[in-house]
Each structure stands twice: as C-alpha cells, then as structure tokens.
C-alpha cells in the first residue's frame, strides 16, 4: 500500500522540490497539488489523499480547519510546513487542524519520516528480510 500525498503550497518551486524529494519512493505517491487553499479543498475532496502537505503561510488557511471538521477532506491528515517554525506557528498548526509542523529548511531530512509517522497503517514495500522477517516459501 502507498501513502497518497497532496501538495498545497503557493510557491511552485517548493511544490516541485517536494515532488522531486518524494519521486523515488515506492511507498509514497503524490496524487495532486494546488497553489491556494480553495483549490486544495476542491482537489483533496476529489482525490482522497491520505495526507495533505500544507504550507501554513498561504492566504485563506483559516478555511482548512472548518473544512476538515465537516469531513470534506475525507479524513486526510494535514502535515503543515512553514519557513521558521516557532510558537506563533504552533497556534497556526492548531488553527488548521494539522497533525504535525515542519520547518521548510529541514524538509530534506524530516519530510519522509514525518509522512511515514503520520501514515503508520501503510506497509513498507521493502522485502521482509530488510524488516527483520523472513520469506516463507
């Protein structure tokens, strides 16, 4: 099974960087992207991602929490990203209903572990021998 991820950031360069970072993964698939909140809500409702990577610096972010509360995001978890996470951003994190907040400066090292942490039901595509198990023939 694969984690279905949706990218929501108003900076195309950031969406491209995240897509490239995730492109080599067999256990994570980018199913869509948007450059604003309204488009995020619309497309996420259509595409049913498991996780939305959301830039909390985008305008109209206050629309996300009520949308999530109404079930319009189909249970997708929100992984918030921002530049320079601090105490003020923690308030934003709660305001958008995000499960986790990452600083964009550290996405290269932290994004994939955060995605896998928020989607624990997804099984790894590594062979059992790499997970400490054995193949049964």
Secondary structure, 3 states (H helix, E strand, C coil): CCEEEEEECCCHHHHHHHHHHHHCCCCEEEEEEECCHHHHHHHHHHHCCCEEEEECCCCCCHHHHHHHHCCCCCCCEEEEEECCCCHHHHHHHHHCCCCEEEEHHHHHHHHHHHHHHHCCCCCCCCCHHHHCCCCCC
